[in-house]
Amino acid sequence: MASKLYRDDAIVLRTHPLGEADRIITLFTRRHGKVRAVAKGVRRTGSRFGARLEPFTLIDVQLHAGRNLHTVTQVVTIEAFAVGITADYSRFAAASAMLETTDRLTDEMVDPNQRGFLMLVGALRAMAEGRIAPPLVLDSFLLRTLAVSGWAPELRVCASCGADGPHHAFDVRAGGLVCTSCRRPGAIAVRQSTIEHMIFLLAGDWENVTDAEETVQQEAGRLIEDTVTWHLERSVRSLHYVER
């Protein structure tokens, strides 16, 4: 793509200043994976597209490909999820965790991830609409993202030996539920209702997800967060601010 113009749909993951007037924008694009680009002059008063390059925004962007950093040349807002997300702290914290997780996971990816892009768009839309509790939208997104990355926790058979469930111990290191024979020190006892809740989250079965007891939701959330942290080999800072 060197020295070529191209267009793509993208979600703005994060931004940081560059010099006195520019900004580096990290984008998760539909067809080109994660892209880092310079938006020149966007911090100046009267910038023609500065407000369109903020996190939680779905954009149609034209980029000039460079050797390391690309350059933003045109931007059109498709959907501004930030309006609904930033109006509520719990939505903002959960949506921030989604962007940070996506940013971290895409560091490990080489190929474009169109399915992951569409999942992020759908999750941000659901978060902005506010009809489902933010932690539930987040947990469903995290599980689905792990699945797309090949790291979905095993919730039906033993992750170590494949023995049919039900099993009632969760071992992040093993990759999910483990049977009594395969259970190692450090595995966490987990209720069947929590396992079922995680299965519903992974399937996007919102009717059953929203009916879960609060303690079940919290237990599942901790297991999901531990799984994400294990695979990324570091914590997602934004997850610490999510209100469960």
N, C-alpha and C positions, 0 to 999 in steps of 0.2 A: 504493500500500500504506500510505499515511500513516494512522496511528492505527488499525491493524488488527493482529489476531493472525494468524499463519500458522505452519504447520509445514513442515519439510523435512528430508531427510537431508543430512548435511554432513560434511566432513572438516575438522578443525581444522588450519589452516596455520601459524598463529603466535599468540603472545599477548604482551602487554606490560602492565606495571602501570599503574593509574590511581588516583591518590590513595593513601589508606592501605589500603583493603580491596578495591577493585574491580580489574577487569582488562578490557582491550579484547581481544576475540577476533576474529581474522580467519578466516572460514569460507568454504570452497568448497562451495556447495550444489548439489544435483542440479537444482533447477528455478528458482532465483533468482540464479544466478551467484555472484560473490564478494560477501560481506556482512561488514561490520564491526559488531560488537555489543558492548555493555557487559554484563559479567556482574558483578552487584553482590554484594559481600560474599564473593567466592570465595576471597580470600586470608586470611579469618579462619579460625581453628581451628574445625573442626566444620561448615564449609560443606557444604550438602547436595549440591552438584554440582560442587565445585571440581575434583576429580580426574577428572571426565568431560570437562573442557574443556582437555585437554592435546594438543599436537601428535601426529599419527599416529592419532588416534581417530576412528572412524566413529560418528556420533551421530544420533539422532532429536531434533531441537531445535524448541522452540516459541519464536517471537520476536514481540516487539511492535515494529512498524515505526515508526521515528521519522524526522525530517527528514534528519539526517545519520547518526547512530548508532542502530542498533536495540538492543533490550534483550532479553536472554535471560530467559525465564520458566520454562521446563522443559527438562530434558535427560535423555535415556535413552541409555545406551551400547549400540550395536549390535555393534561389534567393536573391541577394544582392540589395534590392531596394535603399539602401543608396547611391549608385553610382549616380543615376539620381536625387534623392531627394536633396542631399547636394550640388549639382552643382548650385542650384538656391535658393535664399533666400526665395522667396514667397512659393516655394514648401516645403522647409524645415519647415517654420513656420506653414503652414497648416497641414503638415504631423505630426509635433510635437503635434499639437492640437488634431489630431485623436488618437495618442498614449495616450496622457494624459486623454482624455475623456474615452477611453477604460479602462484605469487603474482605473479611478474613478468609472465607472459604474460596473466593475467586483467586486469591493468591496462589492456591494450589492447582488451579485449572489452567489448561492450555487452550482447549477448544471452546468456542462459543457455547453458551448454555441457554438455549431459547426457552426450554421448559422452566428453568430456574428464574429467568427473567419474567415470564408470564405469572409464575407463582408469586413473585415479589409484587408485581403490579396488583394482582388480585388481593393480596394480603394488605397492602397499603390502602386500597379502595375500601375494604371491609373495616379497617382501622379508622379511616376518615369518616365513614358513615356512622360508626358508633353503635350499631345495633347489637353487636356481640362484645362481651367483656374483653378489654385489651389483652389480658394475660392468655385468654383462650385463643385469640387470633395469633398471638405470638407463638404459643406452644405448638399449635397446628403447623404454622409456617416452619418452625425449627425442625420438627419431625420430618416434614415433607422435604425440606432442604437437605437434611441428613440422608434421606432415602435417595434423592437425586445424585448425591455425592457417593453413594454406595455404602453409607454408614448407618442405615436404618437399624435401630435396635431390634433384636429378635424378640417377639412378643408372643409366639405361639409354641415354639419348641425350644429345647435346650440349645443355647448358643454354642456349647462346647461339643456335645455328642449327638445332638439332633433328636433326642428322645422327646416323644410327644408330651405336651403339657396336660393339665395345667401345672405350672411351676410357680413358686412363691419366693424366689430370691432373684435379685437383679444385680448383675456384676458388669459394671461399665467396661472393665478390661476385657471381659470375655465377649462382649458385644450384645448383652441383653439378659434375658432370663436364663437361669441355670437350674438343672435338676439337683436333687440332694447329693447324688454321687459326685457331681462336678463342682459343687459349691466350695469356694475357697474363702479364707478369711478376708473380710472386707466387703463381701457381698451383702446387700441390703435386703431385709425382709420386706416384701411388698404385698399389698392386698390384691385380691382378684379384681375388685372394683376399680382399682387404679390401673391395672393392666388393661381392662376393658376400655377405660377412659382414654388411654393412650392409643388403643386401636381405633377408636372413634375419631380422635384428633387426626390421626394419620389418614383416615378415610374422608375427613371433612364432613362427618355425620353430625351436623350442628344440633339437631334435635336431641340426640343422646348426649352430646358434649355439654350442652347448657343445663341439662338435668342433673349433672353430677354434683355430689355434695362438695362443699368448699374444701373440706379436708382432703378429699380425693384429688381435686384440682391442684391443691398445693403440693401434695406428694408427687403427683405426676410432673408438675413443673420443676421440682427439684431434680428428679431423675433425668428429665430432658436437658436441664441446664448442665448437670454433671456430664452427660454424654457429649454435649457440644464442647465443653471445656476439655474433655479427654481427647477428642479427635483433633481439636485445634492446638492442643498442647499449651494452651494459655487461656486465661479467662476472658470473656467478653465483658468489658468494663460496664457497658450500658445495662447489662442484665442485673447488676447490683441495685439499680434504681427503679426496677419494675415493681410496682405495687401489687402484691398477690394477696 
